[in-house]
Amino acid sequence: MAHRPRPRPQEGGLWYHVGARGVRKLPIVKDDDDRAIFLMNLGEIVERSGWELTAYTLMTNHYHLVLRTPEPNVAVGMHRLNLIHARAFNKKHGYEGHLFDARYWSEVIDTEDYLFEASRYVLLNPVRAELCQKPSEWPWSSYRQTVGLDPPAEYLSLDWLELFDADRGRAQALLRSFVYEGTERPSDAKT
């Protein structure tokens, strides 16, 4: 009997930690232009899908997103994001074939604590991969925007910070501390 992938939850209002990795762990971006194109496409998908994107990190061979979907459309949005990026990447670099390794992966975030942990994991991914020493040094994540160091992209929601504190400045300071606490211990979340 052939292995069939498990169906994934597709419900409106769910929080997800989702991502995709390059085939054979090969790069999905090669330069800053590729990164900028990926983030532009991400913004278009977030807007088109009505997602609430709260955290992201774009690495060299994979990416992570934390988002909430108002409609049961995470599969459609993720398929579209990966398809659009793969086509642009292959055309630019003269490649053919698959860019991503199988389907995207996803985990439903079912508690507030897991939302915090998944967000921290995503924001610390470049630090744990030893690409930088502090999350503020990685320009291809939402960290700087979320903690108030850079203006947020239109597609990035900061509303979830109210879970830390009703005052945006205090919430950003609490998130900054929470993320840095994570540098002192490893995470069990998906890499």
MODELLER restraints for C-alpha pairs under 7 A, 6 or more apart:
rsr = mdl.restraints
at = mdl.atoms
rsr.add(forms.Gaussian(group=physical.xy_distance, feature=features.Distance(at['CA:10:A'], at['CA:72:A']), mean=4.62, stdev=0.5))
rsr.add(forms.Gaussian(group=physical.xy_distance, feature=features.Distance(at['CA:10:A'], at['CA:73:A']), mean=6.51, stdev=0.5))
rsr.add(forms.Gaussian(group=physical.xy_distance, feature=features.Distance(at['CA:10:A'], at['CA:74:A']), mean=6.60, stdev=0.5))
rsr.add(forms.Gaussian(group=physical.xy_distance, feature=features.Distance(at['CA:11:A'], at['CA:71:A']), mean=6.38, stdev=0.5))
rsr.add(forms.Gaussian(group=physical.xy_distance, feature=features.Distance(at['CA:11:A'], at['CA:72:A']), mean=4.17, stdev=0.5))
rsr.add(forms.Gaussian(group=physical.xy_distance, feature=features.Distance(at['CA:12:A'], at['CA:69:A']), mean=5.43, stdev=0.5))
rsr.add(forms.Gaussian(group=physical.xy_distance, feature=features.Distance(at['CA:12:A'], at['CA:70:A']), mean=4.53, stdev=0.5))
rsr.add(forms.Gaussian(group=physical.xy_distance, feature=features.Distance(at['CA:12:A'], at['CA:71:A']), mean=3.86, stdev=0.5))
rsr.add(forms.Gaussian(group=physical.xy_distance, feature=features.Distance(at['CA:12:A'], at['CA:72:A']), mean=4.47, stdev=0.5))
rsr.add(forms.Gaussian(group=physical.xy_distance, feature=features.Distance(at['CA:13:A'], at['CA:68:A']), mean=6.12, stdev=0.5))
rsr.add(forms.Gaussian(group=physical.xy_distance, feature=features.Distance(at['CA:13:A'], at['CA:69:A']), mean=5.28, stdev=0.5))
rsr.add(forms.Gaussian(group=physical.xy_distance, feature=features.Distance(at['CA:13:A'], at['CA:70:A']), mean=4.77, stdev=0.5))
rsr.add(forms.Gaussian(group=physical.xy_distance, feature=features.Distance(at['CA:13:A'], at['CA:71:A']), mean=6.70, stdev=0.5))
rsr.add(forms.Gaussian(group=physical.xy_distance, feature=features.Distance(at['CA:14:A'], at['CA:68:A']), mean=5.45, stdev=0.5))
rsr.add(forms.Gaussian(group=physical.xy_distance, feature=features.Distance(at['CA:14:A'], at['CA:69:A']), mean=5.88, stdev=0.5))
rsr.add(forms.Gaussian(group=physical.xy_distance, feature=features.Distance(at['CA:14:A'], at['CA:108:A']), mean=6.92, stdev=0.5))
rsr.add(forms.Gaussian(group=physical.xy_distance, feature=features.Distance(at['CA:15:A'], at['CA:67:A']), mean=5.58, stdev=0.5))
rsr.add(forms.Gaussian(group=physical.xy_distance, feature=features.Distance(at['CA:15:A'], at['CA:68:A']), mean=4.19, stdev=0.5))
rsr.add(forms.Gaussian(group=physical.xy_distance, feature=features.Distance(at['CA:15:A'], at['CA:69:A']), mean=6.75, stdev=0.5))
rsr.add(forms.Gaussian(group=physical.xy_distance, feature=features.Distance(at['CA:15:A'], at['CA:108:A']), mean=5.92, stdev=0.5))
rsr.add(forms.Gaussian(group=physical.xy_distance, feature=features.Distance(at['CA:15:A'], at['CA:109:A']), mean=5.06, stdev=0.5))
rsr.add(forms.Gaussian(group=physical.xy_distance, feature=features.Distance(at['CA:16:A'], at['CA:66:A']), mean=5.67, stdev=0.5))
rsr.add(forms.Gaussian(group=physical.xy_distance, feature=features.Distance(at['CA:16:A'], at['CA:67:A']), mean=5.40, stdev=0.5))
rsr.add(forms.Gaussian(group=physical.xy_distance, feature=features.Distance(at['CA:16:A'], at['CA:68:A']), mean=6.11, stdev=0.5))
rsr.add(forms.Gaussian(group=physical.xy_distance, feature=features.Distance(at['CA:16:A'], at['CA:106:A']), mean=6.48, stdev=0.5))
rsr.add(forms.Gaussian(group=physical.xy_distance, feature=features.Distance(at['CA:16:A'], at['CA:107:A']), mean=5.61, stdev=0.5))
rsr.add(forms.Gaussian(group=physical.xy_distance, feature=features.Distance(at['CA:16:A'], at['CA:108:A']), mean=4.61, stdev=0.5))
rsr.add(forms.Gaussian(group=physical.xy_distance, feature=features.Distance(at['CA:16:A'], at['CA:109:A']), mean=5.28, stdev=0.5))
rsr.add(forms.Gaussian(group=physical.xy_distance, feature=features.Distance(at['CA:17:A'], at['CA:65:A']), mean=5.73, stdev=0.5))
rsr.add(forms.Gaussian(group=physical.xy_distance, feature=features.Distance(at['CA:17:A'], at['CA:66:A']), mean=4.61, stdev=0.5))
rsr.add(forms.Gaussian(group=physical.xy_distance, feature=features.Distance(at['CA:17:A'], at['CA:67:A']), mean=6.72, stdev=0.5))
rsr.add(forms.Gaussian(group=physical.xy_distance, feature=features.Distance(at['CA:17:A'], at['CA:106:A']), mean=5.67, stdev=0.5))
rsr.add(forms.Gaussian(group=physical.xy_distance, feature=features.Distance(at['CA:17:A'], at['CA:107:A']), mean=5.24, stdev=0.5))
rsr.add(forms.Gaussian(group=physical.xy_distance, feature=features.Distance(at['CA:17:A'], at['CA:108:A']), mean=6.48, stdev=0.5))
rsr.add(forms.Gaussian(group=physical.xy_distance, feature=features.Distance(at['CA:17:A'], at['CA:109:A']), mean=6.70, stdev=0.5))
rsr.add(forms.Gaussian(group=physical.xy_distance, feature=features.Distance(at['CA:17:A'], at['CA:118:A']), mean=6.74, stdev=0.5))
rsr.add(forms.Gaussian(group=physical.xy_distance, feature=features.Distance(at['CA:18:A'], at['CA:64:A']), mean=5.78, stdev=0.5))
rsr.add(forms.Gaussian(group=physical.xy_distance, feature=features.Distance(at['CA:18:A'], at['CA:65:A']), mean=5.25, stdev=0.5))
rsr.add(forms.Gaussian(group=physical.xy_distance, feature=features.Distance(at['CA:18:A'], at['CA:66:A']), mean=6.45, stdev=0.5))
rsr.add(forms.Gaussian(group=physical.xy_distance, feature=features.Distance(at['CA:18:A'], at['CA:104:A']), mean=6.99, stdev=0.5))
rsr.add(forms.Gaussian(group=physical.xy_distance, feature=features.Distance(at['CA:18:A'], at['CA:105:A']), mean=5.61, stdev=0.5))
rsr.add(forms.Gaussian(group=physical.xy_distance, feature=features.Distance(at['CA:18:A'], at['CA:106:A']), mean=4.27, stdev=0.5))
rsr.add(forms.Gaussian(group=physical.xy_distance, feature=features.Distance(at['CA:18:A'], at['CA:107:A']), mean=6.41, stdev=0.5))
rsr.add(forms.Gaussian(group=physical.xy_distance, feature=features.Distance(at['CA:19:A'], at['CA:63:A']), mean=5.30, stdev=0.5))
rsr.add(forms.Gaussian(group=physical.xy_distance, feature=features.Distance(at['CA:19:A'], at['CA:64:A']), mean=4.42, stdev=0.5))
rsr.add(forms.Gaussian(group=physical.xy_distance, feature=features.Distance(at['CA:19:A'], at['CA:65:A']), mean=5.97, stdev=0.5))
rsr.add(forms.Gaussian(group=physical.xy_distance, feature=features.Distance(at['CA:19:A'], at['CA:104:A']), mean=5.61, stdev=0.5))
rsr.add(forms.Gaussian(group=physical.xy_distance, feature=features.Distance(at['CA:19:A'], at['CA:105:A']), mean=5.59, stdev=0.5))
rsr.add(forms.Gaussian(group=physical.xy_distance, feature=features.Distance(at['CA:19:A'], at['CA:106:A']), mean=6.67, stdev=0.5))
rsr.add(forms.Gaussian(group=physical.xy_distance, feature=features.Distance(at['CA:20:A'], at['CA:62:A']), mean=5.54, stdev=0.5))
rsr.add(forms.Gaussian(group=physical.xy_distance, feature=features.Distance(at['CA:20:A'], at['CA:63:A']), mean=5.84, stdev=0.5))
rsr.add(forms.Gaussian(group=physical.xy_distance, feature=features.Distance(at['CA:20:A'], at['CA:100:A']), mean=6.62, stdev=0.5))
rsr.add(forms.Gaussian(group=physical.xy_distance, feature=features.Distance(at['CA:20:A'], at['CA:104:A']), mean=4.62, stdev=0.5))
rsr.add(forms.Gaussian(group=physical.xy_distance, feature=features.Distance(at['CA:20:A'], at['CA:105:A']), mean=6.18, stdev=0.5))
rsr.add(forms.Gaussian(group=physical.xy_distance, feature=features.Distance(at['CA:21:A'], at['CA:61:A']), mean=5.77, stdev=0.5))
rsr.add(forms.Gaussian(group=physical.xy_distance, feature=features.Distance(at['CA:21:A'], at['CA:62:A']), mean=4.07, stdev=0.5))
rsr.add(forms.Gaussian(group=physical.xy_distance, feature=features.Distance(at['CA:21:A'], at['CA:63:A']), mean=6.72, stdev=0.5))
rsr.add(forms.Gaussian(group=physical.xy_distance, feature=features.Distance(at['CA:21:A'], at['CA:100:A']), mean=5.64, stdev=0.5))
rsr.add(forms.Gaussian(group=physical.xy_distance, feature=features.Distance(at['CA:21:A'], at['CA:101:A']), mean=5.74, stdev=0.5))
rsr.add(forms.Gaussian(group=physical.xy_distance, feature=features.Distance(at['CA:22:A'], at['CA:28:A']), mean=5.52, stdev=0.5))
rsr.add(forms.Gaussian(group=physical.xy_distance, feature=features.Distance(at['CA:22:A'], at['CA:61:A']), mean=5.16, stdev=0.5))
rsr.add(forms.Gaussian(group=physical.xy_distance, feature=features.Distance(at['CA:22:A'], at['CA:62:A']), mean=5.92, stdev=0.5))
rsr.add(forms.Gaussian(group=physical.xy_distance, feature=features.Distance(at['CA:22:A'], at['CA:99:A']), mean=5.64, stdev=0.5))
rsr.add(forms.Gaussian(group=physical.xy_distance, feature=features.Distance(at['CA:22:A'], at['CA:100:A']), mean=4.26, stdev=0.5))
rsr.add(forms.Gaussian(group=physical.xy_distance, feature=features.Distance(at['CA:22:A'], at['CA:101:A']), mean=5.27, stdev=0.5))
rsr.add(forms.Gaussian(group=physical.xy_distance, feature=features.Distance(at['CA:23:A'], at['CA:98:A']), mean=6.93, stdev=0.5))
rsr.add(forms.Gaussian(group=physical.xy_distance, feature=features.Distance(at['CA:23:A'], at['CA:99:A']), mean=5.65, stdev=0.5))
rsr.add(forms.Gaussian(group=physical.xy_distance, feature=features.Distance(at['CA:23:A'], at['CA:100:A']), mean=4.73, stdev=0.5))
rsr.add(forms.Gaussian(group=physical.xy_distance, feature=features.Distance(at['CA:23:A'], at['CA:101:A']), mean=3.87, stdev=0.5))
rsr.add(forms.Gaussian(group=physical.xy_distance, feature=features.Distance(at['CA:24:A'], at['CA:101:A']), mean=6.69, stdev=0.5))
rsr.add(forms.Gaussian(group=physical.xy_distance, feature=features.Distance(at['CA:25:A'], at['CA:61:A']), mean=5.85, stdev=0.5))
rsr.add(forms.Gaussian(group=physical.xy_distance, feature=features.Distance(at['CA:26:A'], at['CA:61:A']), mean=5.59, stdev=0.5))
rsr.add(forms.Gaussian(group=physical.xy_distance, feature=features.Distance(at['CA:27:A'], at['CA:60:A']), mean=5.24, stdev=0.5))
rsr.add(forms.Gaussian(group=physical.xy_distance, feature=features.Distance(at['CA:27:A'], at['CA:61:A']), mean=4.03, stdev=0.5))
rsr.add(forms.Gaussian(group=physical.xy_distance, feature=features.Distance(at['CA:28:A'], at['CA:60:A']), mean=6.08, stdev=0.5))
rsr.add(forms.Gaussian(group=physical.xy_distance, feature=features.Distance(at['CA:28:A'], at['CA:61:A']), mean=4.98, stdev=0.5))
rsr.add(forms.Gaussian(group=physical.xy_distance, feature=features.Distance(at['CA:28:A'], at['CA:62:A']), mean=6.58, stdev=0.5))
rsr.add(forms.Gaussian(group=physical.xy_distance, feature=features.Distance(at['CA:28:A'], at['CA:99:A']), mean=6.62, stdev=0.5))
rsr.add(forms.Gaussian(group=physical.xy_distance, feature=features.Distance(at['CA:29:A'], at['CA:35:A']), mean=6.04, stdev=0.5))
rsr.add(forms.Gaussian(group=physical.xy_distance, feature=features.Distance(at['CA:29:A'], at['CA:60:A']), mean=5.57, stdev=0.5))
rsr.add(forms.Gaussian(group=physical.xy_distance, feature=features.Distance(at['CA:29:A'], at['CA:61:A']), mean=6.88, stdev=0.5))
rsr.add(forms.Gaussian(group=physical.xy_distance, feature=features.Distance(at['CA:38:A'], at['CA:85:A']), mean=6.16, stdev=0.5))
rsr.add(forms.Gaussian(group=physical.xy_distance, feature=features.Distance(at['CA:41:A'], at['CA:81:A']), mean=6.68, stdev=0.5))
rsr.add(forms.Gaussian(group=physical.xy_distance, feature=features.Distance(at['CA:42:A'], at['CA:81:A']), mean=6.46, stdev=0.5))
rsr.add(forms.Gaussian(group=physical.xy_distance, feature=features.Distance(at['CA:43:A'], at['CA:155:A']), mean=5.22, stdev=0.5))
rsr.add(forms.Gaussian(group=physical.xy_distance, feature=features.Distance(at['CA:45:A'], at['CA:77:A']), mean=6.24, stdev=0.5))
rsr.add(forms.Gaussian(group=physical.xy_distance, feature=features.Distance(at['CA:45:A'], at['CA:81:A']), mean=6.47, stdev=0.5))
rsr.add(forms.Gaussian(group=physical.xy_distance, feature=features.Distance(at['CA:46:A'], at['CA:53:A']), mean=6.96, stdev=0.5))
rsr.add(forms.Gaussian(group=physical.xy_distance, feature=features.Distance(at['CA:46:A'], at['CA:155:A']), mean=6.26, stdev=0.5))
rsr.add(forms.Gaussian(group=physical.xy_distance, feature=features.Distance(at['CA:47:A'], at['CA:155:A']), mean=6.51, stdev=0.5))
rsr.add(forms.Gaussian(group=physical.xy_distance, feature=features.Distance(at['CA:49:A'], at['CA:77:A']), mean=6.41, stdev=0.5))
rsr.add(forms.Gaussian(group=physical.xy_distance, feature=features.Distance(at['CA:50:A'], at['CA:69:A']), mean=6.93, stdev=0.5))
rsr.add(forms.Gaussian(group=physical.xy_distance, feature=features.Distance(at['CA:50:A'], at['CA:70:A']), mean=6.61, stdev=0.5))
rsr.add(forms.Gaussian(group=physical.xy_distance, feature=features.Distance(at['CA:51:A'], at['CA:67:A']), mean=6.49, stdev=0.5))
rsr.add(forms.Gaussian(group=physical.xy_distance, feature=features.Distance(at['CA:51:A'], at['CA:68:A']), mean=5.76, stdev=0.5))
rsr.add(forms.Gaussian(group=physical.xy_distance, feature=features.Distance(at['CA:51:A'], at['CA:69:A']), mean=4.83, stdev=0.5))
rsr.add(forms.Gaussian(group=physical.xy_distance, feature=features.Distance(at['CA:51:A'], at['CA:70:A']), mean=6.47, stdev=0.5))
rsr.add(forms.Gaussian(group=physical.xy_distance, feature=features.Distance(at['CA:52:A'], at['CA:67:A']), mean=5.35, stdev=0.5))
rsr.add(forms.Gaussian(group=physical.xy_distance, feature=features.Distance(at['CA:52:A'], at['CA:68:A']), mean=5.01, stdev=0.5))
rsr.add(forms.Gaussian(group=physical.xy_distance, feature=features.Distance(at['CA:52:A'], at['CA:69:A']), mean=6.43, stdev=0.5))
rsr.add(forms.Gaussian(group=physical.xy_distance, feature=features.Distance(at['CA:52:A'], at['CA:157:A']), mean=5.89, stdev=0.5))
rsr.add(forms.Gaussian(group=physical.xy_distance, feature=features.Distance(at['CA:53:A'], at['CA:66:A']), mean=6.09, stdev=0.5))
rsr.add(forms.Gaussian(group=physical.xy_distance, feature=features.Distance(at['CA:53:A'], at['CA:67:A']), mean=4.32, stdev=0.5))
rsr.add(forms.Gaussian(group=physical.xy_distance, feature=features.Distance(at['CA:53:A'], at['CA:68:A']), mean=6.59, stdev=0.5))
rsr.add(forms.Gaussian(group=physical.xy_distance, feature=features.Distance(at['CA:53:A'], at['CA:155:A']), mean=6.84, stdev=0.5))
rsr.add(forms.Gaussian(group=physical.xy_distance, feature=features.Distance(at['CA:53:A'], at['CA:156:A']), mean=5.31, stdev=0.5))
rsr.add(forms.Gaussian(group=physical.xy_distance, feature=features.Distance(at['CA:53:A'], at['CA:157:A']), mean=5.63, stdev=0.5))
rsr.add(forms.Gaussian(group=physical.xy_distance, feature=features.Distance(at['CA:54:A'], at['CA:66:A']), mean=5.66, stdev=0.5))
rsr.add(forms.Gaussian(group=physical.xy_distance, feature=features.Distance(at['CA:54:A'], at['CA:67:A']), mean=5.64, stdev=0.5))
rsr.add(forms.Gaussian(group=physical.xy_distance, feature=features.Distance(at['CA:54:A'], at['CA:156:A']), mean=5.92, stdev=0.5))
rsr.add(forms.Gaussian(group=physical.xy_distance, feature=features.Distance(at['CA:54:A'], at['CA:157:A']), mean=5.26, stdev=0.5))
rsr.add(forms.Gaussian(group=physical.xy_distance, feature=features.Distance(at['CA:54:A'], at['CA:158:A']), mean=6.45, stdev=0.5))
rsr.add(forms.Gaussian(group=physical.xy_distance, feature=features.Distance(at['CA:55:A'], at['CA:65:A']), mean=5.75, stdev=0.5))
rsr.add(forms.Gaussian(group=physical.xy_distance, feature=features.Distance(at['CA:55:A'], at['CA:66:A']), mean=5.02, stdev=0.5))
rsr.add(forms.Gaussian(group=physical.xy_distance, feature=features.Distance(at['CA:55:A'], at['CA:119:A']), mean=5.96, stdev=0.5))
rsr.add(forms.Gaussian(group=physical.xy_distance, feature=features.Distance(at['CA:55:A'], at['CA:122:A']), mean=6.92, stdev=0.5))
rsr.add(forms.Gaussian(group=physical.xy_distance, feature=features.Distance(at['CA:55:A'], at['CA:142:A']), mean=5.57, stdev=0.5))
rsr.add(forms.Gaussian(group=physical.xy_distance, feature=features.Distance(at['CA:56:A'], at['CA:64:A']), mean=5.47, stdev=0.5))
rsr.add(forms.Gaussian(group=physical.xy_distance, feature=features.Distance(at['CA:56:A'], at['CA:65:A']), mean=4.40, stdev=0.5))
rsr.add(forms.Gaussian(group=physical.xy_distance, feature=features.Distance(at['CA:56:A'], at['CA:66:A']), mean=6.30, stdev=0.5))
rsr.add(forms.Gaussian(group=physical.xy_distance, feature=features.Distance(at['CA:56:A'], at['CA:122:A']), mean=6.30, stdev=0.5))
rsr.add(forms.Gaussian(group=physical.xy_distance, feature=features.Distance(at['CA:56:A'], at['CA:123:A']), mean=6.98, stdev=0.5))
rsr.add(forms.Gaussian(group=physical.xy_distance, feature=features.Distance(at['CA:56:A'], at['CA:141:A']), mean=5.35, stdev=0.5))
rsr.add(forms.Gaussian(group=physical.xy_distance, feature=features.Distance(at['CA:56:A'], at['CA:142:A']), mean=5.45, stdev=0.5))
rsr.add(forms.Gaussian(group=physical.xy_distance, feature=features.Distance(at['CA:57:A'], at['CA:63:A']), mean=5.66, stdev=0.5))
rsr.add(forms.Gaussian(group=physical.xy_distance, feature=features.Distance(at['CA:57:A'], at['CA:64:A']), mean=5.36, stdev=0.5))
rsr.add(forms.Gaussian(group=physical.xy_distance, feature=features.Distance(at['CA:57:A'], at['CA:65:A']), mean=6.76, stdev=0.5))
rsr.add(forms.Gaussian(group=physical.xy_distance, feature=features.Distance(at['CA:57:A'], at['CA:122:A']), mean=6.00, stdev=0.5))
rsr.add(forms.Gaussian(group=physical.xy_distance, feature=features.Distance(at['CA:57:A'], at['CA:123:A']), mean=6.34, stdev=0.5))
rsr.add(forms.Gaussian(group=physical.xy_distance, feature=features.Distance(at['CA:57:A'], at['CA:140:A']), mean=5.98, stdev=0.5))
rsr.add(forms.Gaussian(group=physical.xy_distance, feature=features.Distance(at['CA:57:A'], at['CA:141:A']), mean=4.09, stdev=0.5))
rsr.add(forms.Gaussian(group=physical.xy_distance, feature=features.Distance(at['CA:57:A'], at['CA:142:A']), mean=6.61, stdev=0.5))
rsr.add(forms.Gaussian(group=physical.xy_distance, feature=features.Distance(at['CA:58:A'], at['CA:64:A']), mean=6.67, stdev=0.5))
rsr.add(forms.Gaussian(group=physical.xy_distance, feature=features.Distance(at['CA:58:A'], at['CA:140:A']), mean=5.46, stdev=0.5))
rsr.add(forms.Gaussian(group=physical.xy_distance, feature=features.Distance(at['CA:58:A'], at['CA:141:A']), mean=6.10, stdev=0.5))
rsr.add(forms.Gaussian(group=physical.xy_distance, feature=features.Distance(at['CA:64:A'], at['CA:122:A']), mean=6.15, stdev=0.5))
rsr.add(forms.Gaussian(group=physical.xy_distance, feature=features.Distance(at['CA:66:A'], at['CA:119:A']), mean=6.50, stdev=0.5))
rsr.add(forms.Gaussian(group=physical.xy_distance, feature=features.Distance(at['CA:78:A'], at['CA:104:A']), mean=6.96, stdev=0.5))
rsr.add(forms.Gaussian(group=physical.xy_distance, feature=features.Distance(at['CA:86:A'], at['CA:99:A']), mean=5.59, stdev=0.5))
rsr.add(forms.Gaussian(group=physical.xy_distance, feature=features.Distance(at['CA:90:A'], at['CA:96:A']), mean=5.86, stdev=0.5))
rsr.add(forms.Gaussian(group=physical.xy_distance, feature=features.Distance(at['CA:109:A'], at['CA:115:A']), mean=5.95, stdev=0.5))
rsr.add(forms.Gaussian(group=physical.xy_distance, feature=features.Distance(at['CA:118:A'], at['CA:189:A']), mean=6.86, stdev=0.5))
rsr.add(forms.Gaussian(group=physical.xy_distance, feature=features.Distance(at['CA:120:A'], at['CA:179:A']), mean=5.25, stdev=0.5))
rsr.add(forms.Gaussian(group=physical.xy_distance, feature=features.Distance(at['CA:121:A'], at['CA:187:A']), mean=6.73, stdev=0.5))
rsr.add(forms.Gaussian(group=physical.xy_distance, feature=features.Distance(at['CA:121:A'], at['CA:189:A']), mean=6.76, stdev=0.5))
rsr.add(forms.Gaussian(group=physical.xy_distance, feature=features.Distance(at['CA:123:A'], at['CA:135:A']), mean=6.41, stdev=0.5))
rsr.add(forms.Gaussian(group=physical.xy_distance, feature=features.Distance(at['CA:123:A'], at['CA:141:A']), mean=6.66, stdev=0.5))
rsr.add(forms.Gaussian(group=physical.xy_distance, feature=features.Distance(at['CA:123:A'], at['CA:143:A']), mean=5.93, stdev=0.5))
rsr.add(forms.Gaussian(group=physical.xy_distance, feature=features.Distance(at['CA:124:A'], at['CA:135:A']), mean=5.89, stdev=0.5))
rsr.add(forms.Gaussian(group=physical.xy_distance, feature=features.Distance(at['CA:126:A'], at['CA:132:A']), mean=6.23, stdev=0.5))
rsr.add(forms.Gaussian(group=physical.xy_distance, feature=features.Distance(at['CA:126:A'], at['CA:135:A']), mean=6.99, stdev=0.5))
rsr.add(forms.Gaussian(group=physical.xy_distance, feature=features.Distance(at['CA:126:A'], at['CA:138:A']), mean=6.83, stdev=0.5))
rsr.add(forms.Gaussian(group=physical.xy_distance, feature=features.Distance(at['CA:127:A'], at['CA:133:A']), mean=5.48, stdev=0.5))
rsr.add(forms.Gaussian(group=physical.xy_distance, feature=features.Distance(at['CA:127:A'], at['CA:134:A']), mean=6.05, stdev=0.5))
rsr.add(forms.Gaussian(group=physical.xy_distance, feature=features.Distance(at['CA:127:A'], at['CA:135:A']), mean=6.16, stdev=0.5))
rsr.add(forms.Gaussian(group=physical.xy_distance, feature=features.Distance(at['CA:132:A'], at['CA:138:A']), mean=6.56, stdev=0.5))
rsr.add(forms.Gaussian(group=physical.xy_distance, feature=features.Distance(at['CA:135:A'], at['CA:143:A']), mean=6.53, stdev=0.5))
rsr.add(forms.Gaussian(group=physical.xy_distance, feature=features.Distance(at['CA:136:A'], at['CA:143:A']), mean=6.34, stdev=0.5))
rsr.add(forms.Gaussian(group=physical.xy_distance, feature=features.Distance(at['CA:136:A'], at['CA:144:A']), mean=5.57, stdev=0.5))
rsr.add(forms.Gaussian(group=physical.xy_distance, feature=features.Distance(at['CA:144:A'], at['CA:150:A']), mean=5.53, stdev=0.5))
rsr.add(forms.Gaussian(group=physical.xy_distance, feature=features.Distance(at['CA:145:A'], at['CA:151:A']), mean=5.52, stdev=0.5))
rsr.add(forms.Gaussian(group=physical.xy_distance, feature=features.Distance(at['CA:145:A'], at['CA:152:A']), mean=4.67, stdev=0.5))
rsr.add(forms.Gaussian(group=physical.xy_distance, feature=features.Distance(at['CA:146:A'], at['CA:152:A']), mean=6.80, stdev=0.5))
rsr.add(forms.Gaussian(group=physical.xy_distance, feature=features.Distance(at['CA:146:A'], at['CA:158:A']), mean=6.45, stdev=0.5))
rsr.add(forms.Gaussian(group=physical.xy_distance, feature=features.Distance(at['CA:146:A'], at['CA:172:A']), mean=6.95, stdev=0.5))
rsr.add(forms.Gaussian(group=physical.xy_distance, feature=features.Distance(at['CA:147:A'], at['CA:172:A']), mean=4.68, stdev=0.5))
rsr.add(forms.Gaussian(group=physical.xy_distance, feature=features.Distance(at['CA:147:A'], at['CA:173:A']), mean=6.90, stdev=0.5))
rsr.add(forms.Gaussian(group=physical.xy_distance, feature=features.Distance(at['CA:147:A'], at['CA:176:A']), mean=6.34, stdev=0.5))
rsr.add(forms.Gaussian(group=physical.xy_distance, feature=features.Distance(at['CA:148:A'], at['CA:172:A']), mean=6.80, stdev=0.5))
rsr.add(forms.Gaussian(group=physical.xy_distance, feature=features.Distance(at['CA:161:A'], at['CA:168:A']), mean=6.97, stdev=0.5))
rsr.add(forms.Gaussian(group=physical.xy_distance, feature=features.Distance(at['CA:161:A'], at['CA:171:A']), mean=5.72, stdev=0.5))
rsr.add(forms.Gaussian(group=physical.xy_distance, feature=features.Distance(at['CA:162:A'], at['CA:171:A']), mean=6.67, stdev=0.5))
rsr.add(forms.Gaussian(group=physical.xy_distance, feature=features.Distance(at['CA:164:A'], at['CA:171:A']), mean=5.06, stdev=0.5))
rsr.add(forms.Gaussian(group=physical.xy_distance, feature=features.Distance(at['CA:164:A'], at['CA:174:A']), mean=6.67, stdev=0.5))
rsr.add(forms.Gaussian(group=physical.xy_distance, feature=features.Distance(at['CA:165:A'], at['CA:171:A']), mean=4.71, stdev=0.5))
